[in-house]
């Protein structure tokens, strides 16, 4: 009888130990799975691969402003922008080995994306870099200076642009593209100047748009200019079409 009781106790102890082991294993798995949650910056979607070209066209040195903005947007949608702006710090390779491995996997992936998003002569400087943040800062230091020749070309295109044989929608799309491109080179005003800046910009764009319309739009153009409260350029475009 004593022997049977001892055997029963041993089985009970083994069962308890097994349950505890399973619980610990589950906790460990849950901790690891938390890194793979899609909202975690260390998560890499299965469809992502190192050869992705995130944004066309590639950085060529003269298009940094628009390229960098497109890259930030692309990396933000992938929840990876923290790797280039420095908000995600490099974990310790000694004390945080597991997290470092996850960080480094993402870092290498972004380095590869950057390599494929720049022209070959610039890619050489990315290949040997250790962190995506370092590459991003290098490009910023090298190309973020105000590009006066590019601004000149955009302004020249705006001055010479008119509707001509284009439809009103094609003309509006083209002039808006130039405005948006020019805006990437502009420094944002301070908060207390923002309202006045936006109002002046909208008025300037409205005038540019109306001046470029064909003479067949004279009546609608005059009607818009006679309004006591001028519409913004998007509202004027809707009146034209």
C-alpha positions as CSV (number, residue, x, y, z in Angstrom):
1,X,0.0,0.0,0.0
2,X,2.8,2.4,0.9
3,X,4.6,1.6,-2.4
4,X,1.4,2.4,-4.3
5,X,1.0,5.7,-2.5
6,X,4.7,6.6,-3.2
7,X,4.1,5.8,-6.9
8,X,1.0,8.0,-6.9
9,X,2.8,10.9,-5.3
10,X,5.7,10.6,-7.8
11,X,3.2,10.7,-10.7
12,X,1.5,13.7,-9.2
13,X,4.8,15.5,-8.8
14,X,5.9,14.6,-12.4
15,X,2.5,15.9,-13.6
16,X,2.9,19.2,-11.7
17,X,6.4,19.6,-13.0
18,X,5.3,18.9,-16.6
19,X,2.5,21.5,-16.3
20,X,5.0,24.1,-14.9
21,X,7.4,23.3,-17.7
22,X,4.6,23.8,-20.3
23,X,3.5,27.0,-18.7
24,X,7.1,28.4,-18.8
25,X,7.4,27.3,-22.4
26,X,4.1,29.0,-23.3
27,X,5.3,32.2,-21.6
28,X,8.6,32.1,-23.5
29,X,6.7,31.6,-26.8
30,X,4.3,34.4,-26.0
31,X,7.3,36.7,-25.3
32,X,8.9,35.7,-28.6
33,X,5.6,36.1,-30.5
34,X,5.2,39.6,-29.2
35,X,8.1,40.6,-31.4
36,X,6.2,39.2,-34.4
37,X,3.1,41.2,-33.8
38,X,2.4,43.3,-36.9
39,X,2.4,46.5,-34.9
40,X,5.9,45.8,-33.6
41,X,8.7,47.6,-35.6
42,X,10.7,44.3,-35.5
43,X,8.0,42.6,-37.5
44,X,8.8,41.9,-41.1
45,X,5.9,41.0,-43.4
46,X,6.4,37.8,-45.4
47,X,6.0,39.7,-48.6
48,X,8.9,42.0,-47.9
49,X,12.3,41.0,-49.3
50,X,15.7,42.7,-49.5
51,X,15.4,43.4,-53.3
52,X,12.3,45.7,-52.9
53,X,12.5,49.0,-54.7
54,X,10.5,51.1,-52.2
55,X,10.2,54.3,-54.2
56,X,10.8,55.3,-57.8
57,X,12.7,57.1,-59.1
58,X,15.9,56.3,-57.3
59,X,18.0,58.9,-55.5
60,X,20.4,60.5,-57.9
61,X,21.6,63.5,-55.8
62,X,19.4,66.1,-57.3
63,X,16.1,64.7,-56.2
64,X,16.8,64.2,-52.5
65,X,14.0,66.3,-51.2
66,X,11.2,64.4,-53.0
67,X,13.0,61.1,-52.6
68,X,13.5,61.4,-48.9
69,X,9.9,62.3,-48.4
70,X,8.8,59.3,-50.4
71,X,11.1,57.0,-48.4
72,X,9.8,58.3,-45.1
73,X,6.3,57.6,-46.2
74,X,7.2,54.1,-47.5
75,X,9.1,53.2,-44.3
76,X,6.3,54.6,-42.1
77,X,3.7,52.3,-43.7
78,X,6.1,49.4,-42.9
79,X,6.5,50.7,-39.4
80,X,10.3,51.0,-39.9
81,X,10.9,54.7,-40.0
82,X,12.3,54.6,-36.4
83,X,15.3,52.7,-37.8
84,X,16.4,55.8,-39.9
85,X,15.4,58.7,-37.6
86,X,17.1,57.2,-34.6
87,X,14.0,56.7,-32.4
88,X,14.7,52.9,-32.4
89,X,18.0,52.5,-30.6
90,X,20.4,49.7,-31.2
91,X,20.0,47.0,-28.5
92,X,23.1,45.8,-26.7
93,X,24.7,42.9,-28.6
94,X,25.8,41.5,-25.2
95,X,23.0,42.1,-22.7
96,X,20.1,42.0,-25.2
97,X,21.2,39.4,-27.7
98,X,17.8,38.2,-28.7
99,X,16.4,41.7,-29.3
100,X,19.7,42.7,-31.1
101,X,19.2,39.8,-33.5
102,X,15.7,41.0,-34.3
103,X,16.9,44.6,-34.6
104,X,19.8,43.6,-36.9
105,X,17.5,41.6,-39.2
106,X,15.4,44.7,-39.7
107,X,18.4,47.0,-40.0
108,X,20.0,44.8,-42.7
109,X,16.6,44.6,-44.6
110,X,16.4,48.5,-44.6
111,X,20.0,48.8,-45.7
112,X,19.2,46.6,-48.6
113,X,16.1,48.6,-49.4
114,X,18.2,51.8,-49.4
115,X,20.8,50.2,-51.6
116,X,18.1,49.4,-54.2
117,X,16.6,52.8,-53.9
118,X,19.6,54.8,-55.0
119,X,21.6,55.0,-58.2
120,X,24.6,52.6,-58.5
121,X,27.2,55.2,-57.8
122,X,25.5,56.1,-54.5
123,X,24.8,52.5,-53.6
124,X,28.5,51.9,-53.1
125,X,28.4,54.0,-49.9
126,X,25.4,52.0,-48.5
127,X,26.9,48.5,-48.9
128,X,29.6,49.0,-46.3
129,X,27.5,51.0,-43.8
130,X,26.6,49.4,-40.5
131,X,23.3,51.0,-39.8
132,X,20.4,52.4,-41.8
133,X,20.3,55.4,-39.6
134,X,24.0,56.2,-40.5
135,X,23.2,56.0,-44.2
136,X,20.1,58.2,-43.8
137,X,22.1,60.9,-42.0
138,X,24.9,60.7,-44.5
139,X,22.5,61.3,-47.4
140,X,20.9,64.1,-45.5
141,X,24.2,65.8,-44.8
142,X,25.2,65.4,-48.5
143,X,22.1,66.3,-50.4
144,X,19.7,68.2,-48.1
145,X,21.2,71.7,-48.9
146,X,18.8,74.0,-50.8
147,X,18.8,73.1,-54.5
148,X,18.6,76.5,-56.2
149,X,19.0,75.1,-59.7
150,X,16.1,72.7,-59.2
151,X,13.9,75.5,-57.7
152,X,14.7,77.6,-60.7
153,X,13.7,74.9,-63.2
154,X,10.4,74.3,-61.4
155,X,9.6,78.1,-61.3
156,X,10.5,78.4,-65.0
157,X,8.2,75.5,-65.8
158,X,5.4,77.1,-63.8
159,X,5.8,80.5,-65.6
160,X,5.8,79.0,-69.0
161,X,3.0,76.4,-68.4
162,X,-0.4,77.0,-70.0
163,X,-3.2,74.7,-70.9
164,X,-2.6,74.7,-74.7
165,X,-3.9,71.4,-76.2
166,X,-4.2,69.7,-72.8
167,X,-7.6,69.0,-71.2
168,X,-8.4,71.0,-68.1
169,X,-7.9,67.9,-65.9
170,X,-4.5,67.1,-67.5
171,X,-3.4,70.8,-67.2
172,X,-4.4,70.9,-63.5
173,X,-2.6,67.6,-62.7
174,X,0.6,68.9,-64.3
175,X,0.6,72.3,-62.6
176,X,-0.3,70.6,-59.2
177,X,2.6,68.3,-59.7
178,X,5.0,71.3,-60.1
179,X,3.5,73.0,-57.0
180,X,4.0,69.8,-55.0
181,X,7.5,69.4,-56.2
182,X,8.3,73.0,-55.4
183,X,6.9,72.6,-51.9
184,X,9.4,69.9,-51.1
185,X,12.1,72.5,-51.3
186,X,10.3,75.1,-49.1
187,X,11.0,75.6,-45.4
188,X,7.8,75.4,-43.3
189,X,6.9,78.7,-41.6
190,X,6.5,79.0,-37.9
191,X,3.1,78.1,-36.4
192,X,2.0,81.8,-36.0
193,X,2.8,82.4,-39.6
194,X,1.2,79.2,-41.0
195,X,-2.3,80.6,-41.6
196,X,-1.1,83.7,-43.6
197,X,1.4,81.5,-45.5
198,X,-1.3,79.0,-46.6
199,X,-3.7,81.8,-47.6
200,X,-1.0,83.5,-49.7
201,X,0.1,80.3,-51.3
202,X,-3.5,79.3,-52.2
203,X,-4.1,82.7,-53.8
204,X,-0.8,82.5,-55.8
205,X,-1.7,79.0,-57.0
206,X,-5.2,80.1,-58.0
207,X,-3.8,83.0,-60.1
208,X,-1.3,80.7,-61.8
209,X,-4.0,78.2,-62.6
210,X,-6.4,80.7,-64.0
211,X,-3.7,82.5,-66.1
212,X,-2.8,79.3,-67.8
213,X,-6.3,78.4,-68.9
214,X,-7.3,78.7,-72.5
215,X,-9.4,81.7,-73.7
216,X,-12.4,79.5,-74.0
217,X,-12.6,79.7,-70.2
218,X,-12.7,83.5,-70.1
219,X,-16.2,83.6,-68.7
220,X,-15.7,81.2,-65.9
221,X,-12.3,82.8,-65.1
222,X,-13.9,86.3,-64.8
223,X,-16.7,84.9,-62.7
224,X,-14.2,83.4,-60.3
225,X,-12.1,86.6,-60.1
226,X,-15.3,88.6,-59.3
227,X,-16.2,86.5,-56.3
228,X,-16.0,88.4,-53.0
229,X,-14.5,85.3,-51.4
230,X,-12.0,83.6,-53.7
231,X,-12.2,79.8,-53.8
232,X,-9.0,77.8,-53.3
233,X,-7.5,76.3,-56.4
234,X,-9.2,72.9,-56.0
235,X,-12.6,74.5,-55.8
236,X,-11.8,76.7,-58.9
237,X,-10.8,73.5,-60.7
238,X,-14.1,71.9,-59.9
239,X,-15.9,75.0,-61.3
240,X,-13.9,74.7,-64.5
241,X,-14.6,71.1,-65.2
